[in-house]
Amino acid sequence: MAIRLLHTADWQLGKPFSRFAGDVGAVLREARFEAVERLATLARDTEVAAVLVAGDILESEHLDPRHLRRMTARMQPFAGLWLLLPGNHDPARPGGVWDRFAGSGDCPPNVHVLTRPEPFSLMDGRLVVLPAPLTQKHLTGDPTAWFDTAGIPAGVLKVGVAHGAVREFLHEAAESPNPIALDRAETAGLDYLALGDWHSVLKITPRTWYSGTPEPDRFTNSGVGEALLVTLVEPGGMPLVERHPTGRYVWQARTLDLGHGADAETIEDQLEALLADLPRPGDTVLRQTFEGGLDLSGTAALEAGLARLEARVRHLETRLDGLVTRASEADRAALAGEPLVAEVADRLERSDDPAAALALRQLHAAWQRLERG
């Protein structure tokens, strides 16, 4: 009979999102707890044997214990096993957060924190989980190396769970700590290796996957939160891995070329098209980069349009470094009535300082406000 598992990782409960002003950070922090409840509902509905959380359950090992109490409350829809692996954000230090959790009375009997590198048997011995908990933030050795000599009997399903970087595959992580061998699933005879640390779903081999985070927290390749439903049919058989969406918010990083010299109507049309292309604008955290060239009037139209766009998405971050700002003849004529302002505008336009374009836009905006009284 097949055994199903739910693979998730990188909850990072308590993440501050301090880069966001206003209430956005609080909203995104709460969304991470809501994602745990969605995972619990998914686990219940798909009747999995266990939920494997491959590290970084908490943002920090120094969080207030109330975060753990809120976590376990959100887990309640699934009464089966939850297997939590300490990661680099919440390592299994002696007397640390996980030891305190175990001794606090807040840890339900169906929640097990895998703080030791030893086999964990379930399903009447039909399945063994091999954990590689991190005991400190940064290890230079491969924490999964012991899997090769674990000595699990034949005929038993073997699943590893670890948190770290497969260096040969993730080139940008080549110098990162907590390395995991690319072929660990093969050398250890694992049926599946559940990994955490990479925040998007990523298939390393047919048996080795990163689940990503269930609620996005950065502008990754996918920008969505997911979990993996893993079906194991028999020892040695190939696992069936299915992606399931779990996130509330969508993180999008986009670039729009406005062309050169677009007028206000064209700019408005381009922004409306951008908005229409977002699947759920109100749930979108958007980083929007603009390229091209505008005159001062066009820039003013863009800024007005961005104010309207900002009200229709969850959060808007704009990048204008690739946008060239030049005063048109009409702009210069409008400024000609005040020679000092016109001279400053001319100097800013001819400046090589990267901040000059922003200063020119701000000067024009201020001048328009004065003109309107």
C-alpha contacts under 8 A as a table, 3 or more apart, distances in Angstrom:
res1	aa1	res2	aa2	distance
1	M	233	V	6.59
1	M	234	E	7.94
2	A	231	T	6.54
2	A	232	L	5.52
2	A	233	V	4.25
2	A	234	E	6.98
3	I	48	V	7.15
3	I	49	A	6.52
3	I	231	T	5.75
3	I	232	L	5.21
3	I	233	V	6.44
4	R	47	E	7.36
4	R	48	V	4.70
4	R	49	A	5.80
4	R	50	A	7.62
4	R	229	L	6.91
4	R	230	V	5.51
4	R	231	T	4.41
4	R	232	L	6.24
5	L	48	V	5.03
5	L	49	A	5.71
5	L	50	A	5.34
5	L	51	V	5.89
5	L	52	L	7.11
5	L	229	L	5.93
5	L	230	V	5.11
5	L	231	T	6.49
6	L	43	A	6.48
6	L	48	V	6.51
6	L	50	A	6.50
6	L	51	V	4.68
6	L	52	L	6.04
6	L	227	A	7.02
6	L	228	L	5.77
6	L	229	L	4.73
6	L	230	V	6.14
7	H	51	V	6.09
7	H	52	L	4.94
7	H	53	V	6.23
7	H	54	A	7.43
7	H	194	A	6.50
7	H	211	S	6.25
7	H	227	A	5.98
7	H	228	L	5.01
7	H	229	L	6.32
7	H	230	V	7.07
8	T	51	V	7.44
8	T	52	L	6.14
8	T	53	V	4.92
8	T	54	A	6.27
8	T	196	G	7.59
8	T	211	S	5.36
8	T	212	G	6.91
8	T	213	T	6.76
8	T	214	P	6.84
8	T	226	E	7.86
8	T	227	A	5.16
8	T	228	L	6.59
9	A	52	L	7.82
9	A	53	V	4.81
9	A	54	A	4.59
9	A	55	G	5.63
9	A	56	D	6.69
9	A	57	I	6.94
9	A	195	L	7.54
9	A	196	G	5.15
9	A	197	D	7.35
9	A	211	S	6.33
9	A	212	G	6.24
9	A	213	T	5.57
9	A	214	P	7.30
10	D	53	V	7.78
10	D	54	A	7.15
10	D	55	G	5.99
10	D	56	D	4.73
10	D	57	I	5.74
10	D	58	L	7.87
10	D	196	G	6.35
10	D	197	D	6.38
10	D	199	H	7.01
10	D	212	G	6.90
10	D	213	T	5.02
10	D	214	P	7.57
11	W	32	R	6.63
11	W	36	V	7.91
11	W	56	D	6.24
11	W	57	I	4.85
11	W	58	L	6.51
11	W	59	E	7.74
11	W	213	T	6.02
11	W	214	P	6.67
11	W	215	E	7.31
12	Q	15	K	5.83
12	Q	32	R	7.71
12	Q	56	D	5.55
12	Q	57	I	5.07
12	Q	58	L	4.23
12	Q	59	E	4.02
12	Q	60	S	7.62
12	Q	89	H	7.81
13	L	29	R	7.28
13	L	32	R	6.15
13	L	33	F	6.85
13	L	57	I	6.31
13	L	58	L	4.63
13	L	59	E	5.37
13	L	67	H	7.15
14	G	29	R	6.26
14	G	58	L	6.56
14	G	59	E	5.53
14	G	60	S	7.59
14	G	63	L	7.27
14	G	67	H	6.95
15	K	29	R	6.18
15	K	58	L	7.91
15	K	59	E	5.26
16	P	25	G	6.69
16	P	26	A	7.90
16	P	29	R	6.75
17	F	20	F	5.97
17	F	25	G	4.98
17	F	26	A	7.86
17	F	28	L	7.37
17	F	29	R	7.27
18	S	21	A	7.38
18	S	25	G	6.46
19	R	25	G	7.78
20	F	23	D	7.96
20	F	24	V	5.98
20	F	25	G	5.43
21	A	24	V	6.44
21	A	25	G	6.93
22	G	25	G	7.12
23	D	26	A	5.33
23	D	27	V	6.28
24	V	27	V	5.08
24	V	28	L	6.22
24	V	314	R	7.62
24	V	315	H	7.25
25	G	28	L	5.19
25	G	29	R	6.11
26	A	29	R	5.06
26	A	30	E	6.22
27	V	30	E	5.29
27	V	31	A	6.26
28	L	31	A	4.98
28	L	32	R	6.78
29	R	32	R	5.61
29	R	33	F	7.38
30	E	33	F	5.44
30	E	34	E	6.47
31	A	34	E	4.90
31	A	35	A	6.15
31	A	215	E	7.09
31	A	248	R	6.88
32	R	35	A	5.07
32	R	36	V	6.71
32	R	214	P	7.78
32	R	215	E	5.86
33	F	36	V	5.21
33	F	37	E	6.81
33	F	70	R	7.54
33	F	71	M	6.54
33	F	74	R	6.82
34	E	37	E	5.22
34	E	38	R	6.46
34	E	74	R	7.25
35	A	38	R	4.96
35	A	39	L	6.17
35	A	214	P	6.17
35	A	215	E	6.15
35	A	246	T	6.36
35	A	247	G	6.30
35	A	248	R	7.51
36	V	39	L	5.02
36	V	40	A	6.24
36	V	71	M	7.23
36	V	74	R	5.93
36	V	75	M	6.38
36	V	214	P	7.84
37	E	40	A	4.96
37	E	41	T	6.24
37	E	74	R	4.70
37	E	75	M	5.73
37	E	76	Q	7.73
37	E	77	P	7.13
38	R	41	T	5.07
38	R	42	L	6.11
38	R	246	T	6.40
39	L	42	L	5.02
39	L	43	A	6.05
39	L	75	M	7.95
39	L	214	P	7.93
39	L	227	A	7.80
39	L	246	T	6.90
40	A	43	A	5.07
40	A	44	R	6.16
40	A	74	R	7.50
40	A	75	M	5.45
40	A	76	Q	7.02
40	A	77	P	5.38
40	A	78	F	4.86
41	T	44	R	5.10
41	T	45	D	6.08
41	T	77	P	5.66
41	T	78	F	6.35
42	L	45	D	5.14
42	L	46	T	6.03
43	A	46	T	5.34
43	A	47	E	5.91
43	A	48	V	5.59
43	A	50	A	7.82
43	A	51	V	7.08
43	A	78	F	6.22
44	R	47	E	5.12
44	R	48	V	6.89
44	R	77	P	6.77
44	R	78	F	5.03
44	R	79	A	7.69
44	R	80	G	7.97
48	V	51	V	7.26
48	V	80	G	7.87
49	A	80	G	6.72
49	A	81	L	6.84
49	A	123	M	7.49
50	A	80	G	6.11
50	A	81	L	4.63
50	A	82	W	5.71
50	A	83	L	7.04
51	V	81	L	6.32
51	V	82	W	4.85
51	V	83	L	6.03
52	L	82	W	6.38
52	L	83	L	5.06
52	L	84	L	6.35
52	L	85	L	7.84
52	L	161	V	7.49
52	L	194	A	7.67
53	V	57	I	7.26
53	V	82	W	7.61
53	V	83	L	6.15
53	V	84	L	4.93
53	V	85	L	5.99
53	V	196	G	7.94
54	A	84	L	6.76
54	A	85	L	5.33
54	A	86	P	7.57
54	A	87	G	7.41
54	A	161	V	5.85
54	A	162	A	5.73
54	A	163	H	5.88
54	A	194	A	6.52
54	A	195	L	5.64
54	A	196	G	4.78
54	A	197	D	8.00
55	G	84	L	6.92
55	G	85	L	4.75
55	G	86	P	4.85
55	G	87	G	4.03
55	G	88	N	7.40
55	G	90	D	7.77
55	G	133	P	7.82
55	G	162	A	7.07
55	G	163	H	5.53
55	G	196	G	5.79
55	G	197	D	7.25
56	D	59	E	6.55
56	D	85	L	7.65
56	D	86	P	6.15
56	D	87	G	4.55
56	D	88	N	6.40
56	D	89	H	5.33
56	D	90	D	5.81
56	D	196	G	7.78
56	D	197	D	7.56
57	I	84	L	7.46
57	I	85	L	7.78
57	I	86	P	7.13
57	I	87	G	7.45
57	I	89	H	7.94
57	I	90	D	7.06
58	L	61	E	6.76
58	L	63	L	7.73
58	L	89	H	6.56
58	L	90	D	5.90
59	E	63	L	7.72
59	E	89	H	5.68
59	E	90	D	7.00
60	S	63	L	5.71
60	S	89	H	5.19
60	S	90	D	5.57
61	E	89	H	6.41
61	E	90	D	4.48
61	E	91	P	6.99
61	E	96	G	7.28
61	E	97	V	5.61
62	H	97	V	7.03
63	L	67	H	7.00
64	D	67	H	6.06
64	D	68	L	7.96
65	P	68	L	5.37
65	P	69	R	6.61
65	P	101	F	7.83
66	R	69	R	4.93
66	R	70	R	6.10
67	H	70	R	5.12
67	H	71	M	6.08
68	L	71	M	4.84
68	L	72	T	6.25
68	L	101	F	7.73
68	L	106	D	7.75
69	R	72	T	5.33
69	R	73	A	6.27
69	R	106	D	6.39
70	R	73	A	5.11
70	R	74	R	6.37
71	M	74	R	5.25
71	M	75	M	6.44
72	T	75	M	4.95
72	T	76	Q	6.68
72	T	106	D	7.91
72	T	107	C	7.41
72	T	108	P	7.47
73	A	76	Q	5.63
74	R	77	P	7.37
75	M	78	F	6.11
75	M	79	A	7.94
76	Q	79	A	6.26
79	A	110	N	6.86
80	G	110	N	6.19
81	L	110	N	4.96
81	L	111	V	5.99
81	L	112	H	7.49
82	W	110	N	6.23
82	W	111	V	4.71
82	W	112	H	6.12
83	L	111	V	6.20
83	L	112	H	5.03
83	L	113	V	5.92
83	L	114	L	6.62
84	L	111	V	7.48
84	L	112	H	6.14
84	L	113	V	4.65
84	L	114	L	5.85
85	L	113	V	6.03
85	L	114	L	5.15
85	L	115	T	6.87
85	L	131	P	7.05
85	L	132	A	7.56
85	L	133	P	5.68
85	L	161	V	7.50
85	L	162	A	7.37
86	P	89	H	7.87
86	P	90	D	5.54
86	P	91	P	4.96
86	P	92	A	5.70
86	P	113	V	7.47
86	P	114	L	7.08
86	P	115	T	6.68
86	P	133	P	5.25
86	P	134	L	5.85
86	P	135	T	7.72
87	G	90	D	5.30
87	G	91	P	5.20
87	G	92	A	7.83
87	G	133	P	6.49
87	G	134	L	5.35
87	G	137	K	7.38
87	G	163	H	5.79
88	N	91	P	5.38
88	N	134	L	6.24
88	N	136	Q	6.49
88	N	137	K	4.16
88	N	138	H	6.74
88	N	163	H	7.64
89	H	137	K	6.53
90	D	97	V	7.36
90	D	137	K	7.75
91	P	96	G	7.91
91	P	133	P	7.33
91	P	134	L	5.22
91	P	135	T	4.93
91	P	136	Q	5.18
91	P	137	K	6.20
92	A	96	G	6.48
92	A	97	V	7.44
92	A	98	W	6.31
92	A	99	D	7.75
92	A	115	T	5.59
92	A	133	P	6.81
92	A	134	L	6.12
92	A	135	T	4.54
92	A	136	Q	6.90
93	R	96	G	4.88
93	R	97	V	7.62
93	R	98	W	7.85
93	R	99	D	7.96
93	R	135	T	5.30
93	R	136	Q	6.60
94	P	99	D	6.85
95	G	98	W	7.63
95	G	99	D	5.28
95	G	100	R	6.44
96	G	99	D	5.45
96	G	100	R	6.18
97	V	100	R	5.15
97	V	101	F	6.07
98	W	101	F	4.86
98	W	102	A	6.16
98	W	113	V	7.14
98	W	115	T	7.78
99	D	102	A	5.17
99	D	103	G	6.34
100	R	103	G	5.20
100	R	104	S	5.94
101	F	104	S	5.17
101	F	105	G	7.35
101	F	106	D	6.51
101	F	107	C	6.27
102	A	105	G	6.76
102	A	106	D	7.33
102	A	107	C	5.80
103	G	106	D	7.91
103	G	107	C	7.99
104	S	107	C	7.16
105	G	108	P	7.72
107	C	111	V	6.45
108	P	111	V	5.49
109	P	112	H	7.47
114	L	117	P	7.58
114	L	131	P	6.45
114	L	133	P	6.62
115	T	133	P	5.71
115	T	135	T	7.95
116	R	131	P	7.38
116	R	132	A	7.57
116	R	133	P	6.45
117	P	130	L	7.08
117	P	131	P	5.51
117	P	132	A	5.49
117	P	133	P	6.46
117	P	146	W	7.94
118	E	130	L	6.36
118	E	131	P	6.66
119	P	128	V	6.20
119	P	129	V	5.75
119	P	130	L	4.93
119	P	131	P	7.04
119	P	150	A	7.59
120	F	128	V	5.52
120	F	129	V	5.06
120	F	130	L	6.46
120	F	131	P	7.87
121	S	124	D	7.44
121	S	125	G	5.46
121	S	126	R	7.69
121	S	127	L	5.98
121	S	128	V	4.44
121	S	129	V	6.36
122	L	125	G	5.32
122	L	126	R	6.70
122	L	127	L	5.51
122	L	128	V	6.27
122	L	129	V	8.00
123	M	126	R	5.37
123	M	127	L	5.92
124	D	127	L	7.63
125	G	128	V	6.77
125	G	156	V	7.33
126	R	155	G	7.95
126	R	156	V	5.25
126	R	157	L	6.13
127	L	156	V	5.75
127	L	157	L	4.62
127	L	158	K	6.02
127	L	159	V	7.58
128	V	152	I	7.90
128	V	156	V	7.04
128	V	157	L	6.19
128	V	158	K	5.11
128	V	159	V	6.33
129	V	158	K	6.03
129	V	159	V	4.82
129	V	160	G	5.65
129	V	161	V	7.21
130	L	147	F	6.72
130	L	158	K	7.29
130	L	159	V	6.07
130	L	160	G	4.57
130	L	161	V	6.27
131	P	144	T	7.84
131	P	160	G	5.83
131	P	161	V	4.97
131	P	162	A	6.23
132	A	143	P	5.44
132	A	144	T	5.53
132	A	160	G	7.70
132	A	161	V	6.25
132	A	162	A	4.98
132	A	163	H	7.39
133	P	143	P	7.36
133	P	162	A	6.70
133	P	163	H	7.51
134	L	137	K	6.84
134	L	138	H	7.98
134	L	139	L	7.66
134	L	143	P	7.28
134	L	163	H	7.54
136	Q	139	L	6.86
138	H	177	P	5.40
138	H	178	N	5.99
139	L	142	D	7.47
139	L	143	P	7.72
139	L	177	P	5.61
139	L	178	N	4.88
139	L	179	P	7.80
140	T	177	P	5.56
140	T	178	N	5.88
140	T	179	P	6.99
141	G	178	N	6.59
141	G	179	P	6.61
142	D	145	A	5.61
142	D	178	N	6.12
142	D	179	P	5.10
142	D	180	I	5.35
142	D	181	A	7.12
143	P	146	W	7.24
143	P	162	A	7.64
143	P	178	N	6.94
143	P	179	P	7.50
143	P	180	I	7.12
144	T	147	F	5.63
144	T	162	A	6.94
144	T	180	I	6.56
144	T	181	A	7.88
144	T	184	R	7.42
145	A	148	D	6.15
145	A	184	R	7.78
146	W	149	T	5.63
146	W	150	A	6.26
147	F	150	A	5.15
147	F	160	G	7.63
147	F	188	A	5.52
148	D	151	G	7.97
148	D	184	R	7.89
148	D	187	T	6.15
148	D	188	A	4.16
148	D	189	G	7.62
149	T	188	A	7.41
152	I	156	V	7.34
152	I	158	K	7.88
153	P	156	V	6.29
155	G	235	P	5.95
156	V	235	P	6.04
157	L	190	L	7.66
157	L	191	D	6.35
157	L	232	L	7.81
157	L	234	E	6.88
157	L	235	P	4.91
157	L	236	G	7.79
158	K	189	G	7.47
158	K	190	L	5.04
158	K	191	D	5.41
158	K	192	Y	6.98
158	K	235	P	7.52
159	V	190	L	5.63
159	V	191	D	5.77
159	V	192	Y	4.91
159	V	193	L	5.69
159	V	194	A	7.43
160	G	185	A	7.76
160	G	190	L	6.71
160	G	192	Y	6.38
160	G	193	L	4.56
160	G	194	A	6.04
161	V	193	L	5.73
161	V	194	A	4.65
161	V	195	L	5.88
162	A	193	L	7.61
162	A	194	A	6.40
162	A	195	L	5.08
162	A	196	G	6.43
163	H	178	N	7.42
163	H	195	L	5.50
163	H	196	G	4.57
163	H	197	D	5.64
164	G	177	P	7.33
164	G	178	N	4.85
164	G	179	P	5.67
164	G	180	I	6.17
164	G	195	L	7.26
164	G	196	G	6.46
164	G	197	D	5.56
165	A	170	L	7.03
165	A	173	A	6.57
165	A	176	S	6.93
165	A	177	P	7.34
165	A	178	N	6.23
165	A	179	P	5.00
165	A	180	I	5.68
165	A	197	D	7.00
165	A	198	W	7.70
166	V	169	F	5.63
166	V	170	L	6.00
166	V	173	A	7.92
166	V	179	P	5.96
166	V	180	I	4.90
166	V	181	A	6.01
166	V	182	L	5.69
167	R	170	L	5.21
167	R	171	H	6.10
167	R	173	A	5.96
167	R	174	A	4.84
167	R	175	E	7.71
167	R	176	S	7.77
167	R	179	P	6.45
167	R	180	I	7.15
167	R	181	A	7.65
167	R	182	L	7.58
168	E	171	H	6.20
168	E	174	A	7.09
168	E	182	L	6.70
169	F	182	L	7.32
169	F	204	I	7.27
170	L	173	A	5.40
170	L	174	A	6.68
171	H	174	A	5.10
172	E	175	E	7.85
173	A	176	S	5.12
176	S	179	P	7.21
180	I	184	R	7.32
181	A	184	R	5.20
182	L	204	I	7.70
183	D	186	E	5.34
183	D	187	T	6.20
184	R	187	T	5.15
184	R	188	A	5.90
184	R	190	L	7.94
185	A	188	A	5.45
185	A	189	G	5.83
185	A	190	L	4.74
185	A	191	D	7.10
185	A	192	Y	6.65
185	A	193	L	6.01
185	A	207	R	6.55
185	A	208	T	6.68
186	E	189	G	5.06
186	E	190	L	6.35
187	T	190	L	7.88
189	G	236	G	7.85
190	L	193	L	6.68
190	L	207	R	7.70
190	L	236	G	7.88
191	D	207	R	6.36
191	D	232	L	7.56
191	D	235	P	6.54
191	D	236	G	5.98
191	D	237	G	7.02
191	D	238	M	7.04
191	D	239	P	6.87
192	Y	207	R	4.70
192	Y	208	T	5.98
192	Y	239	P	6.81
193	L	207	R	6.08
193	L	208	T	4.71
193	L	209	W	6.57
194	A	208	T	6.33
194	A	209	W	5.76
194	A	210	Y	6.41
194	A	211	S	7.43
195	L	208	T	7.29
195	L	209	W	5.93
195	L	210	Y	4.69
195	L	211	S	6.76
196	G	199	H	7.72
196	G	210	Y	5.60
196	G	211	S	6.60
196	G	212	G	6.77
197	D	210	Y	7.64
197	D	212	G	7.44
198	W	201	V	7.62
198	W	202	L	7.81
198	W	210	Y	6.38
198	W	211	S	7.84
198	W	212	G	5.73
198	W	213	T	7.93
199	H	210	Y	7.94
199	H	211	S	7.58
199	H	212	G	4.04
199	H	213	T	5.09
199	H	216	P	7.49
199	H	220	T	7.15
200	S	210	Y	7.20
200	S	211	S	6.64
200	S	212	G	3.90
200	S	213	T	6.42
200	S	220	T	6.59
200	S	221	N	6.90
200	S	222	S	6.45
200	S	223	G	7.68
200	S	224	V	7.84
200	S	225	G	7.65
200	S	226	E	7.84
201	V	209	W	7.34
201	V	210	Y	5.35
201	V	211	S	4.66
201	V	212	G	4.54
201	V	213	T	7.93
201	V	226	E	7.10
201	V	227	A	7.88
202	L	209	W	5.73
202	L	210	Y	4.95
202	L	211	S	6.71
202	L	212	G	7.32
203	K	206	P	6.91
203	K	208	T	6.38
203	K	209	W	4.58
203	K	210	Y	6.39
204	I	207	R	7.75
204	I	208	T	5.31
204	I	209	W	5.53
204	I	210	Y	7.55
205	T	208	T	4.93
205	T	209	W	6.92
206	P	209	W	7.63
206	P	238	M	7.33
206	P	239	P	7.44
207	R	238	M	7.11
207	R	239	P	6.58
211	S	226	E	6.91
211	S	227	A	5.55
211	S	228	L	5.86
212	G	225	G	7.14
212	G	226	E	6.46
212	G	227	A	7.02
213	T	216	P	6.04
213	T	225	G	5.63
213	T	226	E	6.30
213	T	227	A	7.33
214	P	224	V	7.89
214	P	225	G	4.16
214	P	226	E	4.71
214	P	227	A	5.94
214	P	245	P	7.72
214	P	246	T	5.46
214	P	247	G	5.57
215	E	224	V	6.88
215	E	225	G	4.32
215	E	226	E	7.21
215	E	246	T	6.77
215	E	247	G	4.44
215	E	248	R	6.69
215	E	249	Y	7.09
216	P	219	F	7.95
216	P	223	G	6.09
216	P	224	V	5.51
216	P	225	G	5.03
216	P	247	G	6.69
216	P	249	Y	6.92
216	P	250	V	6.96
216	P	251	W	6.77
217	D	251	W	7.59
218	R	223	G	7.11
218	R	251	W	6.68
219	F	222	S	7.90
219	F	223	G	5.69
219	F	251	W	5.60
219	F	252	Q	6.23
219	F	253	A	6.15
220	T	223	G	5.14
220	T	251	W	7.69
223	G	250	V	5.54
223	G	251	W	4.44
223	G	252	Q	5.89
224	V	245	P	7.44
224	V	247	G	6.04
224	V	249	Y	7.05
224	V	250	V	5.17
224	V	251	W	6.53
225	G	245	P	5.94
225	G	246	T	5.30
225	G	247	G	4.10
225	G	248	R	7.52
225	G	249	Y	7.88
225	G	250	V	7.77
226	E	243	R	6.56
226	E	244	H	5.43
226	E	245	P	4.40
226	E	246	T	4.92
226	E	247	G	6.41
227	A	243	R	6.00
227	A	244	H	5.34
227	A	245	P	6.56
227	A	246	T	6.60
228	L	241	V	6.33
228	L	242	E	5.54
228	L	243	R	4.83
228	L	244	H	6.07
229	L	241	V	5.75
229	L	242	E	5.08
229	L	243	R	6.46
229	L	244	H	7.14
230	V	239	P	6.53
230	V	240	L	5.66
230	V	241	V	4.64
230	V	242	E	6.48
231	T	239	P	5.71
231	T	240	L	5.02
231	T	241	V	6.53
232	L	235	P	7.73
232	L	237	G	7.26
232	L	238	M	7.37
232	L	239	P	5.11
232	L	240	L	6.73
233	V	237	G	6.47
233	V	238	M	7.90
233	V	239	P	7.20
234	E	237	G	5.32
247	G	250	V	7.40
248	R	283	D	6.92
249	Y	283	D	4.87
249	Y	284	T	5.71
249	Y	285	V	7.00
250	V	280	R	7.77
250	V	283	D	6.17
250	V	284	T	4.76
250	V	285	V	6.08
251	W	284	T	5.80
251	W	285	V	4.70
251	W	286	L	5.99
251	W	287	R	7.95
252	Q	284	T	6.94
252	Q	285	V	6.21
252	Q	286	L	4.95
252	Q	287	R	6.19
253	A	286	L	6.00
253	A	287	R	4.66
253	A	288	Q	6.02
253	A	289	T	7.77
254	R	286	L	7.61
254	R	287	R	6.30
254	R	288	Q	5.08
254	R	289	T	6.11
255	T	288	Q	5.85
255	T	289	T	4.55
255	T	290	F	5.75
255	T	291	E	7.36
256	L	288	Q	7.46
256	L	289	T	6.27
256	L	290	F	5.01
256	L	291	E	6.17
257	D	290	F	5.86
257	D	291	E	4.57
257	D	292	G	5.42
258	L	262	A	6.87
258	L	267	I	7.21
258	L	270	Q	7.64
258	L	290	F	6.93
258	L	291	E	6.10
258	L	292	G	5.22
258	L	293	G	7.13
259	G	262	A	6.57
259	G	291	E	7.45
259	G	292	G	4.75
259	G	293	G	6.23
260	H	292	G	5.57
260	H	293	G	4.48
260	H	294	L	5.80
261	G	293	G	6.17
261	G	294	L	4.89
261	G	295	D	6.18
261	G	298	G	7.12
262	A	266	T	5.91
262	A	267	I	6.32
262	A	294	L	6.48
262	A	298	G	6.42
263	D	266	T	5.42
263	D	267	I	6.26
263	D	297	S	7.84
263	D	298	G	5.61
263	D	301	A	7.88
264	A	267	I	5.15
264	A	268	E	6.17
264	A	297	S	7.80
264	A	298	G	5.84
264	A	301	A	5.25
264	A	302	L	7.41
265	E	268	E	5.13
265	E	269	D	6.24
266	T	269	D	5.09
266	T	270	Q	6.24
267	I	270	Q	5.10
267	I	271	L	6.27
267	I	298	G	7.67
267	I	301	A	7.13
267	I	302	L	6.39
267	I	305	G	7.81
268	E	271	L	5.18
268	E	272	E	6.18
268	E	301	A	7.80
268	E	302	L	7.56
268	E	305	G	6.34
269	D	272	E	5.12
269	D	273	A	6.18
270	Q	273	A	5.10
270	Q	274	L	6.19
271	L	274	L	4.94
271	L	275	L	6.23
271	L	305	G	7.07
271	L	306	L	7.94
271	L	309	L	7.59
272	E	275	L	5.06
272	E	276	A	6.13
273	A	276	A	5.05
273	A	277	D	6.29
274	L	277	D	5.29
274	L	278	L	6.91
275	L	278	L	5.46
275	L	281	P	6.81
275	L	309	L	7.56
276	A	279	P	7.62
278	L	281	P	5.51
278	L	284	T	7.66
280	R	283	D	5.45
280	R	284	T	6.23
281	P	284	T	5.07
281	P	312	R	6.39
281	P	313	V	4.88
281	P	314	R	7.16
282	G	312	R	5.90
282	G	313	V	4.45
282	G	314	R	5.17
283	D	313	V	6.48
283	D	314	R	5.39
284	T	313	V	5.59
284	T	314	R	5.27
284	T	315	H	6.78
285	V	313	V	6.85
285	V	314	R	5.51
285	V	315	H	4.75
285	V	316	L	6.24
286	L	313	V	7.43
286	L	314	R	7.81
286	L	315	H	6.03
286	L	316	L	4.94
286	L	317	E	6.09
287	R	316	L	6.03
287	R	317	E	4.61
287	R	318	T	5.80
287	R	319	R	7.49
288	Q	316	L	7.31
288	Q	317	E	6.14
288	Q	318	T	4.86
288	Q	319	R	6.13
289	T	318	T	5.84
289	T	319	R	4.54
289	T	320	L	6.13
289	T	322	G	7.62
290	F	318	T	7.74
290	F	319	R	6.31
290	F	320	L	5.44
290	F	321	D	7.68
290	F	322	G	6.20
290	F	323	L	5.94
291	E	320	L	7.13
291	E	321	D	7.83
291	E	322	G	4.72
291	E	323	L	4.52
291	E	324	V	7.54
292	G	322	G	6.91
292	G	323	L	5.11
292	G	324	V	6.18
293	G	323	L	5.51
293	G	324	V	4.43
293	G	325	T	5.79
293	G	326	R	7.38
294	L	297	S	7.76
294	L	298	G	5.35
294	L	299	T	5.84
294	L	323	L	7.42
294	L	324	V	6.39
294	L	325	T	5.25
294	L	326	R	6.38
295	D	298	G	5.21
295	D	299	T	6.15
295	D	325	T	5.65
295	D	326	R	4.86
295	D	327	A	5.04
295	D	328	S	5.57
295	D	331	D	7.55
296	L	299	T	4.96
296	L	300	A	6.21
296	L	325	T	6.73
296	L	326	R	6.55
296	L	327	A	5.48
296	L	328	S	7.12
296	L	331	D	6.39
296	L	361	R	6.55
296	L	364	H	6.67
297	S	300	A	5.10
297	S	301	A	6.33
297	S	331	D	6.96
298	G	301	A	5.00
298	G	302	L	6.18
299	T	302	L	4.97
299	T	303	E	6.23
299	T	325	T	7.44
299	T	361	R	6.99
300	A	303	E	5.17
300	A	304	A	6.26
300	A	361	R	7.64
300	A	365	A	6.81
301	A	304	A	5.15
301	A	305	G	6.15
302	L	305	G	5.00
302	L	306	L	6.07
303	E	306	L	5.02
303	E	307	A	6.32
304	A	307	A	5.23
304	A	308	R	6.71
305	G	308	R	5.20
305	G	309	L	6.21
306	L	309	L	4.80
306	L	310	E	5.92
307	A	310	E	5.21
307	A	311	A	6.70
308	R	311	A	5.40
308	R	312	R	6.91
309	L	312	R	5.27
309	L	313	V	6.68
309	L	316	L	7.88
310	E	313	V	5.65
310	E	314	R	7.67
310	E	315	H	6.59
310	E	316	L	5.47
311	A	314	R	7.78
313	V	316	L	6.69
319	R	322	G	7.65
320	L	323	L	5.25
321	D	324	V	7.87
324	V	357	A	7.15
325	T	349	E	7.71
325	T	357	A	5.81
325	T	360	L	7.75
325	T	361	R	7.55
326	R	349	E	6.33
327	A	330	A	7.87
327	A	331	D	5.46
327	A	332	R	6.35
327	A	349	E	7.35
328	S	331	D	4.97
328	S	332	R	6.25
329	E	332	R	5.08
329	E	333	A	6.11
330	A	333	A	5.05
330	A	334	A	6.23
331	D	334	A	5.14
331	D	335	L	6.39
332	R	335	L	5.11
332	R	336	A	5.95
332	R	342	A	6.91
333	A	336	A	5.04
333	A	337	G	7.67
334	A	337	G	6.85
335	L	338	E	5.87
335	L	339	P	7.42
335	L	341	V	6.62
335	L	342	A	5.31
336	A	339	P	5.80
336	A	341	V	7.97
336	A	342	A	5.82
338	E	341	V	5.55
338	E	342	A	6.27
339	P	342	A	5.00
339	P	343	E	6.08
340	L	343	E	5.13
340	L	344	V	6.30
341	V	344	V	5.18
341	V	345	A	6.14
342	A	345	A	5.08
342	A	346	D	6.16
343	E	346	D	5.06
343	E	347	R	6.26
344	V	347	R	5.17
344	V	348	L	6.17
345	A	348	L	5.15
345	A	349	E	6.17
345	A	360	L	6.13
345	A	363	L	7.44
346	D	349	E	5.16
346	D	350	R	6.38
347	R	350	R	5.22
347	R	351	S	6.10
348	L	351	S	5.07
348	L	356	A	5.29
348	L	357	A	7.01
348	L	359	A	7.28
348	L	360	L	6.02
349	E	356	A	7.01
349	E	357	A	7.00
349	E	360	L	7.06
351	S	356	A	6.29
352	D	356	A	7.25
353	D	356	A	5.34
354	P	357	A	6.71
355	A	358	L	5.45
355	A	359	A	6.28
356	A	359	A	4.96
356	A	360	L	6.03
357	A	360	L	5.05
357	A	361	R	6.29
358	L	361	R	5.14
358	L	362	Q	6.20
359	A	362	Q	5.06
359	A	363	L	6.02
360	L	363	L	5.05
360	L	364	H	6.21
361	R	364	H	5.20
361	R	365	A	6.19
362	Q	365	A	5.03
362	Q	366	A	6.06
363	L	366	A	5.16
363	L	367	W	6.10
364	H	367	W	5.03
364	H	368	Q	6.18
365	A	368	Q	5.13
365	A	369	R	6.32
366	A	369	R	5.14
366	A	370	L	6.32
367	W	370	L	5.10
367	W	371	E	6.13
368	Q	371	E	4.97
368	Q	372	R	6.19
369	R	372	R	5.16
369	R	373	G	6.30
370	L	373	G	4.99
